[in-house]
């Protein structure tokens, strides 16, 4: 299954690495979860 790509400039979705509308490089349209090791330490103050 192919990953869907999104053009950052014209906001068009495509399966190609290059946007057919503006000819710019596309990026993945899928959300990437942050790594847990990049989380703040437990001793950091908790704000609500």
PQR file of N, CA, C, O and H, with PARSE charges and radii, in Angstrom:
ATOM      1  N   UNK A   1       0.838  -1.174   0.000 -0.4000 1.5000
ATOM      2  CA  UNK A   1       0.000   0.000   0.000 -0.0000 2.0000
ATOM      3  C   UNK A   1       0.890   1.247   0.000  0.5500 1.7000
ATOM      4  O   UNK A   1       1.835   1.333   0.784 -0.5500 1.4000
ATOM      5  N   UNK A   2       0.601   2.183  -0.851 -0.4000 1.5000
ATOM      6  CA  UNK A   2       1.418   3.386  -0.986 -0.0000 2.0000
ATOM      7  C   UNK A   2       1.032   4.427   0.063  0.5500 1.7000
ATOM      8  O   UNK A   2      -0.126   4.535   0.465 -0.5500 1.4000
ATOM      9  H   UNK A   2      -0.167   2.113  -1.488  0.4000 1.0000
ATOM     10  N   UNK A   3       2.025   5.178   0.487 -0.4000 1.5000
ATOM     11  CA  UNK A   3       1.774   6.258   1.442 -0.0000 2.0000
ATOM     12  C   UNK A   3       1.336   7.509   0.709  0.5500 1.7000
ATOM     13  O   UNK A   3       1.895   7.863  -0.329 -0.5500 1.4000
ATOM     14  H   UNK A   3       2.966   5.090   0.160  0.4000 1.0000
ATOM     15  N   UNK A   4       0.344   8.168   1.251 -0.4000 1.5000
ATOM     16  CA  UNK A   4      -0.144   9.396   0.628 -0.0000 2.0000
ATOM     17  C   UNK A   4       0.777  10.550   1.028  0.5500 1.7000
ATOM     18  O   UNK A   4       1.237  10.625   2.168 -0.5500 1.4000
ATOM     19  H   UNK A   4      -0.110   7.880   2.094  0.4000 1.0000
ATOM     20  N   UNK A   5       1.035  11.429   0.092 -0.4000 1.5000
ATOM     21  CA  UNK A   5       1.920  12.570   0.288 -0.0000 2.0000
ATOM     22  C   UNK A   5       1.110  13.854   0.195  0.5500 1.7000
ATOM     23  O   UNK A   5       0.061  13.888  -0.449 -0.5500 1.4000
ATOM     24  H   UNK A   5       0.662  11.368  -0.834  0.4000 1.0000
ATOM     25  N   UNK A   6       1.602  14.918   0.841 -0.4000 1.5000
ATOM     26  CA  UNK A   6       0.924  16.213   0.799 -0.0000 2.0000
ATOM     27  C   UNK A   6       1.926  17.288   0.404  0.5500 1.7000
ATOM     28  O   UNK A   6       3.039  17.341   0.928 -0.5500 1.4000
ATOM     29  H   UNK A   6       2.454  14.891   1.364  0.4000 1.0000
ATOM     30  N   UNK A   7       1.518  18.142  -0.524 -0.4000 1.5000
ATOM     31  CA  UNK A   7       2.353  19.266  -0.939 -0.0000 2.0000
ATOM     32  C   UNK A   7       2.215  20.373   0.101  0.5500 1.7000
ATOM     33  O   UNK A   7       1.101  20.754   0.462 -0.5500 1.4000
ATOM     34  H   UNK A   7       0.614  18.099  -0.949  0.4000 1.0000
ATOM     35  N   UNK A   8       3.337  20.887   0.582 -0.4000 1.5000
ATOM     36  CA  UNK A   8       3.313  21.930   1.608 -0.0000 2.0000
ATOM     37  C   UNK A   8       2.862  23.282   1.062  0.5500 1.7000
ATOM     38  O   UNK A   8       2.297  24.085   1.805 -0.5500 1.4000
ATOM     39  H   UNK A   8       4.242  20.578   0.289  0.4000 1.0000
ATOM     40  N   UNK A   9       3.099  23.545  -0.209 -0.4000 1.5000
ATOM     41  CA  UNK A   9       2.781  24.867  -0.753 -0.0000 2.0000
ATOM     42  C   UNK A   9       1.332  24.983  -1.206  0.5500 1.7000
ATOM     43  O   UNK A   9       0.658  25.952  -0.857 -0.5500 1.4000
ATOM     44  H   UNK A   9       3.557  22.893  -0.812  0.4000 1.0000
ATOM     45  N   UNK A  10       0.836  24.012  -1.976 -0.4000 1.5000
ATOM     46  CA  UNK A  10      -0.534  24.129  -2.500 -0.0000 2.0000
ATOM     47  C   UNK A  10      -1.532  23.232  -1.768  0.5500 1.7000
ATOM     48  O   UNK A  10      -2.717  23.237  -2.100 -0.5500 1.4000
ATOM     49  H   UNK A  10       1.383  23.225  -2.259  0.4000 1.0000
ATOM     50  N   UNK A  11      -1.068  22.452  -0.765 -0.4000 1.5000
ATOM     51  CA  UNK A  11      -1.931  21.597   0.075 -0.0000 2.0000
ATOM     52  C   UNK A  11      -2.650  20.502  -0.706  0.5500 1.7000
ATOM     53  O   UNK A  11      -3.725  20.065  -0.295 -0.5500 1.4000
ATOM     54  H   UNK A  11      -0.105  22.447  -0.495  0.4000 1.0000
ATOM     55  N   UNK A  12      -2.079  20.050  -1.823 -0.4000 1.5000
ATOM     56  CA  UNK A  12      -2.678  18.993  -2.639 -0.0000 2.0000
ATOM     57  C   UNK A  12      -2.152  17.632  -2.175  0.5500 1.7000
ATOM     58  O   UNK A  12      -0.971  17.498  -1.854 -0.5500 1.4000
ATOM     59  H   UNK A  12      -1.206  20.405  -2.157  0.4000 1.0000
ATOM     60  N   UNK A  13      -3.022  16.630  -2.141 -0.4000 1.5000
ATOM     61  CA  UNK A  13      -2.642  15.274  -1.763 -0.0000 2.0000
ATOM     62  C   UNK A  13      -2.371  14.451  -3.009  0.5500 1.7000
ATOM     63  O   UNK A  13      -3.098  14.546  -3.999 -0.5500 1.4000
ATOM     64  H   UNK A  13      -3.981  16.738  -2.403  0.4000 1.0000
ATOM     65  N   UNK A  14      -1.307  13.631  -2.954 -0.4000 1.5000
ATOM     66  CA  UNK A  14      -0.930  12.805  -4.087 -0.0000 2.0000
ATOM     67  C   UNK A  14      -0.147  11.593  -3.592  0.5500 1.7000
ATOM     68  O   UNK A  14       0.258  11.545  -2.431 -0.5500 1.4000
ATOM     69  H   UNK A  14      -0.717  13.554  -2.151  0.4000 1.0000
ATOM     70  N   UNK A  15       0.065  10.621  -4.465 -0.4000 1.5000
ATOM     71  CA  UNK A  15       0.895   9.466  -4.138 -0.0000 2.0000
ATOM     72  C   UNK A  15       2.314   9.630  -4.675  0.5500 1.7000
ATOM     73  O   UNK A  15       3.172   8.788  -4.414 -0.5500 1.4000
ATOM     74  H   UNK A  15      -0.264  10.660  -5.408  0.4000 1.0000
ATOM     75  N   UNK A  16       2.566  10.688  -5.411 -0.4000 1.5000
ATOM     76  CA  UNK A  16       3.868  10.919  -6.040 -0.0000 2.0000
ATOM     77  C   UNK A  16       4.821  11.653  -5.096  0.5500 1.7000
ATOM     78  O   UNK A  16       4.390  12.262  -4.116 -0.5500 1.4000
ATOM     79  H   UNK A  16       1.869  11.373  -5.622  0.4000 1.0000
ATOM     80  N   UNK A  17       6.124  11.589  -5.402 -0.4000 1.5000
ATOM     81  CA  UNK A  17       7.137  12.299  -4.619 -0.0000 2.0000
ATOM     82  C   UNK A  17       7.203  13.771  -5.000  0.5500 1.7000
ATOM     83  O   UNK A  17       7.747  14.584  -4.253 -0.5500 1.4000
ATOM     84  H   UNK A  17       6.474  11.095  -6.198  0.4000 1.0000
ATOM     85  N   UNK A  18       6.653  14.117  -6.157 -0.4000 1.5000
ATOM     86  CA  UNK A  18       6.653  15.497  -6.637 -0.0000 2.0000
ATOM     87  C   UNK A  18       5.224  15.916  -6.957  0.5500 1.7000
ATOM     88  O   UNK A  18       4.476  15.159  -7.575 -0.5500 1.4000
ATOM     89  H   UNK A  18       6.211  13.456  -6.764  0.4000 1.0000
ATOM     90  N   UNK A  19       4.849  17.109  -6.541 -0.4000 1.5000
ATOM     91  CA  UNK A  19       3.497  17.613  -6.777 -0.0000 2.0000
ATOM     92  C   UNK A  19       3.292  17.876  -8.264  0.5500 1.7000
ATOM     93  O   UNK A  19       4.137  18.487  -8.917 -0.5500 1.4000
ATOM     94  H   UNK A  19       5.457  17.724  -6.039  0.4000 1.0000
ATOM     95  N   UNK A  20       2.168  17.411  -8.793 -0.4000 1.5000
ATOM     96  CA  UNK A  20       1.885  17.608 -10.217 -0.0000 2.0000
ATOM     97  C   UNK A  20       1.407  19.028 -10.506  0.5500 1.7000
ATOM     98  O   UNK A  20       1.481  19.489 -11.645 -0.5500 1.4000
ATOM     99  H   UNK A  20       1.481  16.913  -8.263  0.4000 1.0000
ATOM    100  N   UNK A  21       0.918  19.716  -9.484 -0.4000 1.5000
ATOM    101  CA  UNK A  21       0.389  21.066  -9.663 -0.0000 2.0000
ATOM    102  C   UNK A  21       1.495  22.132  -9.644  0.5500 1.7000
ATOM    103  O   UNK A  21       1.557  22.979 -10.536 -0.5500 1.4000
ATOM    104  H   UNK A  21       0.858  19.341  -8.559  0.4000 1.0000
ATOM    105  N   UNK A  22       2.358  22.090  -8.637 -0.4000 1.5000
ATOM    106  CA  UNK A  22       3.377  23.139  -8.506 -0.0000 2.0000
ATOM    107  C   UNK A  22       4.810  22.626  -8.658  0.5500 1.7000
ATOM    108  O   UNK A  22       5.752  23.414  -8.573 -0.5500 1.4000
ATOM    109  H   UNK A  22       2.308  21.403  -7.913  0.4000 1.0000
ATOM    110  N   UNK A  23       4.995  21.318  -8.881 -0.4000 1.5000
ATOM    111  CA  UNK A  23       6.301  20.693  -9.127 -0.0000 2.0000
ATOM    112  C   UNK A  23       7.273  20.783  -7.950  0.5500 1.7000
ATOM    113  O   UNK A  23       8.488  20.756  -8.148 -0.5500 1.4000
ATOM    114  H   UNK A  23       4.229  20.677  -8.950  0.4000 1.0000
ATOM    115  N   UNK A  24       6.747  20.891  -6.726 -0.4000 1.5000
ATOM    116  CA  UNK A  24       7.582  20.913  -5.521 -0.0000 2.0000
ATOM    117  C   UNK A  24       7.585  19.522  -4.900  0.5500 1.7000
ATOM    118  O   UNK A  24       6.717  18.701  -5.196 -0.5500 1.4000
ATOM    119  H   UNK A  24       5.760  20.913  -6.565  0.4000 1.0000
ATOM    120  N   UNK A  25       8.560  19.263  -4.042 -0.4000 1.5000
ATOM    121  CA  UNK A  25       8.656  17.975  -3.369 -0.0000 2.0000
ATOM    122  C   UNK A  25       7.564  17.861  -2.305  0.5500 1.7000
ATOM    123  O   UNK A  25       7.263  18.832  -1.610 -0.5500 1.4000
ATOM    124  H   UNK A  25       9.265  19.930  -3.802  0.4000 1.0000
ATOM    125  N   UNK A  26       6.973  16.669  -2.181 -0.4000 1.5000
ATOM    126  CA  UNK A  26       5.900  16.443  -1.217 -0.0000 2.0000
ATOM    127  C   UNK A  26       6.441  15.792   0.048  0.5500 1.7000
ATOM    128  O   UNK A  26       7.530  15.216   0.049 -0.5500 1.4000
ATOM    129  H   UNK A  26       7.218  15.880  -2.745  0.4000 1.0000
ATOM    130  N   UNK A  27       5.663  15.891   1.128 -0.4000 1.5000
ATOM    131  CA  UNK A  27       6.018  15.274   2.397 -0.0000 2.0000
ATOM    132  C   UNK A  27       4.921  14.288   2.787  0.5500 1.7000
ATOM    133  O   UNK A  27       3.818  14.330   2.241 -0.5500 1.4000
ATOM    134  H   UNK A  27       4.779  16.358   1.128  0.4000 1.0000
ATOM    135  N   UNK A  28       5.221  13.421   3.712 -0.4000 1.5000
ATOM    136  CA  UNK A  28       4.242  12.445   4.170 -0.0000 2.0000
ATOM    137  C   UNK A  28       3.065  13.154   4.831  0.5500 1.7000
ATOM    138  O   UNK A  28       3.256  14.099   5.596 -0.5500 1.4000
ATOM    139  H   UNK A  28       6.117  13.387   4.155  0.4000 1.0000
ATOM    140  N   UNK A  29       1.856  12.702   4.538 -0.4000 1.5000
ATOM    141  CA  UNK A  29       0.647  13.313   5.100 -0.0000 2.0000
ATOM    142  C   UNK A  29       0.235  12.641   6.403  0.5500 1.7000
ATOM    143  O   UNK A  29      -0.764  13.031   7.008 -0.5500 1.4000
ATOM    144  H   UNK A  29       1.701  11.934   3.916  0.4000 1.0000
ATOM    145  N   UNK A  30       0.985  11.639   6.843 -0.4000 1.5000
ATOM    146  CA  UNK A  30       0.636  10.897   8.043 -0.0000 2.0000
ATOM    147  C   UNK A  30       1.235  11.546   9.280  0.5500 1.7000
ATOM    148  O   UNK A  30       2.344  12.079   9.237 -0.5500 1.4000
ATOM    149  H   UNK A  30       1.797  11.322   6.351  0.4000 1.0000
ATOM    150  N   UNK A  31       0.499  11.500  10.375 -0.4000 1.5000
ATOM    151  CA  UNK A  31       0.964  12.051  11.644 -0.0000 2.0000
ATOM    152  C   UNK A  31       2.062  11.163  12.197  0.5500 1.7000
ATOM    153  O   UNK A  31       1.935   9.938  12.195 -0.5500 1.4000
ATOM    154  H   UNK A  31      -0.402  11.067  10.409  0.4000 1.0000
ATOM    155  N   UNK A  32       3.132  11.771  12.669 -0.4000 1.5000
ATOM    156  CA  UNK A  32       4.202  11.009  13.307 -0.0000 2.0000
ATOM    157  C   UNK A  32       4.178  11.309  14.799  0.5500 1.7000
ATOM    158  O   UNK A  32       4.166  12.471  15.205 -0.5500 1.4000
ATOM    159  H   UNK A  32       3.235  12.765  12.670  0.4000 1.0000
ATOM    160  N   UNK A  33       4.171  10.268  15.605 -0.4000 1.5000
ATOM    161  CA  UNK A  33       4.135  10.431  17.047 -0.0000 2.0000
ATOM    162  C   UNK A  33       5.517  10.820  17.559  0.5500 1.7000
ATOM    163  O   UNK A  33       6.519  10.299  17.070 -0.5500 1.4000
ATOM    164  H   UNK A  33       4.181   9.324  15.275  0.4000 1.0000
ATOM    165  N   UNK A  34       5.594  11.733  18.545 -0.4000 1.5000
ATOM    166  CA  UNK A  34       6.897  12.101  19.100 -0.0000 2.0000
ATOM    167  C   UNK A  34       7.484  10.929  19.881  0.5500 1.7000
ATOM    168  O   UNK A  34       6.756  10.123  20.460 -0.5500 1.4000
ATOM    169  H   UNK A  34       4.780  12.156  18.942  0.4000 1.0000
ATOM    170  N   UNK A  35       8.783  10.851  19.885 -0.4000 1.5000
ATOM    171  CA  UNK A  35       9.456   9.782  20.622 -0.0000 2.0000
ATOM    172  C   UNK A  35       9.336  10.049  22.115  0.5500 1.7000
ATOM    173  O   UNK A  35       9.451  11.194  22.552 -0.5500 1.4000
ATOM    174  H   UNK A  35       9.375  11.505  19.414  0.4000 1.0000
ATOM    175  N   UNK A  36       9.106   9.001  22.899 -0.4000 1.5000
ATOM    176  CA  UNK A  36       8.908   9.155  24.334 -0.0000 2.0000
ATOM    177  C   UNK A  36      10.195   9.634  25.010  0.5500 1.7000
ATOM    178  O   UNK A  36      10.134  10.269  26.062 -0.5500 1.4000
ATOM    179  H   UNK A  36       9.012   8.071  22.543  0.4000 1.0000
ATOM    180  N   UNK A  37      11.343   9.343  24.430 -0.4000 1.5000
ATOM    181  CA  UNK A  37      12.599   9.789  25.034 -0.0000 2.0000
ATOM    182  C   UNK A  37      12.784  11.305  24.907  0.5500 1.7000
ATOM    183  O   UNK A  37      13.623  11.879  25.601 -0.5500 1.4000
ATOM    184  H   UNK A  37      11.393   8.827  23.575  0.4000 1.0000
ATOM    185  N   UNK A  38      12.013  11.961  24.032 -0.4000 1.5000
ATOM    186  CA  UNK A  38      12.086  13.413  23.894 -0.0000 2.0000
ATOM    187  C   UNK A  38      11.130  14.127  24.851  0.5500 1.7000
ATOM    188  O   UNK A  38      11.020  15.353  24.818 -0.5500 1.4000
ATOM    189  H   UNK A  38      11.331  11.495  23.468  0.4000 1.0000
ATOM    190  N   UNK A  39      10.447  13.374  25.693 -0.4000 1.5000
ATOM    191  CA  UNK A  39       9.493  13.959  26.633 -0.0000 2.0000
ATOM    192  C   UNK A  39      10.243  14.684  27.750  0.5500 1.7000
ATOM    193  O   UNK A  39      11.390  14.343  28.037 -0.5500 1.4000
ATOM    194  H   UNK A  39      10.536  12.378  25.719  0.4000 1.0000
ATOM    195  N   UNK A  40       9.616  15.681  28.388 -0.4000 1.5000
ATOM    196  CA  UNK A  40      10.280  16.372  29.499 -0.0000 2.0000
ATOM    197  C   UNK A  40      10.447  15.426  30.685  0.5500 1.7000
ATOM    198  O   UNK A  40       9.700  14.456  30.805 -0.5500 1.4000
ATOM    199  H   UNK A  40       8.684  15.958  28.156  0.4000 1.0000
ATOM    200  N   UNK A  41      11.407  15.690  31.554 -0.4000 1.5000
ATOM    201  CA  UNK A  41      11.630  14.794  32.702 -0.0000 2.0000
ATOM    202  C   UNK A  41      10.451  14.813  33.671  0.5500 1.7000
ATOM    203  O   UNK A  41       9.677  15.770  33.699 -0.5500 1.4000
ATOM    204  H   UNK A  41      12.015  16.478  31.456  0.4000 1.0000
ATOM    205  N   UNK A  42      10.318  13.742  34.470 -0.4000 1.5000
ATOM    206  CA  UNK A  42       9.211  13.632  35.427 -0.0000 2.0000
ATOM    207  C   UNK A  42       9.260  14.737  36.471  0.5500 1.7000
ATOM    208  O   UNK A  42       8.220  15.123  37.004 -0.5500 1.4000
ATOM    209  H   UNK A  42      10.946  12.965  34.448  0.4000 1.0000
ATOM    210  N   UNK A  43      10.452  15.255  36.774 -0.4000 1.5000
ATOM    211  CA  UNK A  43      10.605  16.275  37.807 -0.0000 2.0000
ATOM    212  C   UNK A  43      10.150  17.658  37.336  0.5500 1.7000
ATOM    213  O   UNK A  43      10.103  18.596  38.132 -0.5500 1.4000
ATOM    214  H   UNK A  43      11.297  14.942  36.340  0.4000 1.0000
ATOM    215  N   UNK A  44       9.818  17.791  36.057 -0.4000 1.5000
ATOM    216  CA  UNK A  44       9.349  19.079  35.538 -0.0000 2.0000
ATOM    217  C   UNK A  44       7.991  19.407  36.151  0.5500 1.7000
ATOM    218  O   UNK A  44       7.179  18.506  36.365 -0.5500 1.4000
ATOM    219  H   UNK A  44       9.856  17.029  35.410  0.4000 1.0000
ATOM    220  N   UNK A  45       7.731  20.688  36.438 -0.4000 1.5000
ATOM    221  CA  UNK A  45       6.429  21.049  37.038 -0.0000 2.0000
ATOM    222  C   UNK A  45       5.277  20.748  36.085  0.5500 1.7000
ATOM    223  O   UNK A  45       5.345  21.034  34.889 -0.5500 1.4000
ATOM    224  H   UNK A  45       8.390  21.419  36.264  0.4000 1.0000
ATOM    225  N   UNK A  46       4.224  20.168  36.640 -0.4000 1.5000
ATOM    226  CA  UNK A  46       3.053  19.799  35.852 -0.0000 2.0000
ATOM    227  C   UNK A  46       2.082  20.963  35.834  0.5500 1.7000
ATOM    228  O   UNK A  46       1.645  21.420  36.890 -0.5500 1.4000
ATOM    229  H   UNK A  46       4.169  19.936  37.611  0.4000 1.0000
ATOM    230  N   UNK A  47       1.735  21.452  34.645 -0.4000 1.5000
ATOM    231  CA  UNK A  47       0.823  22.590  34.524 -0.0000 2.0000
ATOM    232  C   UNK A  47      -0.530  22.118  34.030  0.5500 1.7000
ATOM    233  O   UNK A  47      -0.608  21.275  33.136 -0.5500 1.4000
ATOM    234  H   UNK A  47       2.090  21.081  33.787  0.4000 1.0000
ATOM    235  N   UNK A  48      -1.584  22.650  34.601 -0.4000 1.5000
ATOM    236  CA  UNK A  48      -2.938  22.326  34.155 -0.0000 2.0000
ATOM    237  C   UNK A  48      -3.566  23.514  33.527  0.5500 1.7000
ATOM    238  O   UNK A  48      -4.713  23.446  33.085 -0.5500 1.4000
ATOM    239  H   UNK A  48      -1.520  23.334  35.327  0.4000 1.0000
TER
END
